[in-house]
Amino acid sequence: MSGWTTAALALVGSYLAGSIPSAYLAGRWLRGIDLRTAGSGNLGATNVYRELGVAPALTVLVVDGLKGAVPALVGPRLMGATGDAATWWALGCGASAIVGHARPVFLLWKGGGKGIATAAGVFLVVLPAATAVAVAVFLAIVLTTRYVSLGSLAGAAVVPVAEWFRAGATPGFYAGIAVAAFVTYTHRTNLQRLRSGTERRLGRAGRTGA
């Protein structure tokens, strides 16, 4: 198998892994509903929590994280890459998974998630220290404000900053900037609601919060 064929298989396989619509499947299997038309309409763990409860939300969160982590781990090994090349392949395959999560082929490219959990899975593999800082920031903001979207945006923004302080302009630093921009784009409606004061806070399962 040629290098180009292996590379294509790695990237396409990563995209397909990211396209697995875990939140959609949870809604269908557990309550027979399409989460794209329930709650916030987003296929992410937060909407699963609001509509289905804690255990399904945690399951979806883990699966969505694995959708990013597994391609980031497997991709460089398929390519036989080492050093910086392995990092770039991990990030490339991770990026394909994130795009798959946001635009899943299995749902005809409609109604995917916003990429936070899948991106966290990628960065947990490639940038574990920066990801730990980002998770801490995310949790601090969500616990104090109950705005998951605000915590997600802040956590994504922290990744490249933390990586810069750790090691400077590494491949992960540039990837962190790109992912932070992507996450900001997928959260653009949340940003509008945050500015207008209409963004929903995280409440108990089964309710949208104040």
ABEGO torsion letter per residue (X at the ends): XBAAAAAAAAAAAAAAAAABBAAAAAAAAAAGBBAAABEAGBBBAAAAAAAAEAAAAAAAAAAAAAAAAAAAAAAAAAAGBBEAAAAAAAAAAAAAAAAAAABBAAAGGBGBBAGAAAAAAAAAAABAAAAAAAAAAAAAAAAAAGBAAAAAAAAAAAAAAAAAAAAEBBAAAAAAAAAAAAAAAAAAAAAAAAAAGABBBBBBBGBAEX
